Amino acid sequence: MQTPARLKDLEHSINEDLSKANLPEVRISSFKLPEQALELTFERETATGVIRDKIWEIINSHYKRLMSELGLLEG
């Protein structure tokens, strides 16, 4: 099953923000379909503390924006 363009765009924009936040060792590799779960790639084995918090802050901000755009979350 091919990844929809919207999910590819989301993956790209999240990866851009991870890079801008000086988190180049973290990447979203893909969305696993049909579940549409994120597959994250870490160059290091684990992400802890501040780095983990930054990663989830970035990912969650993108999801909230997307959910708002789709009318599934009040902005």
Steps between C-alpha positions, in 0.01 A plus 500: 500500500642838401530778756252781424653831393363676809689260730819542295463880537450459875806276524709754308387800707559320831848393386578861401401622846703224669801613299440870585480405869850351476361147517650369174557159657123446511293439186157378413571213265146446382143438593415133535179441311220407543548584870658836412733474798817705491825312461779701657866443426760589760871510424549454872342210680283707734369852538459624855421812697497831317560339159202267540282791614603711198426213261147451634434874520579531128301192397198594713492855366477366144226255591298767681527733201396222261209391721382863517521534122288186463245635748568218745642723773395848602788737443 
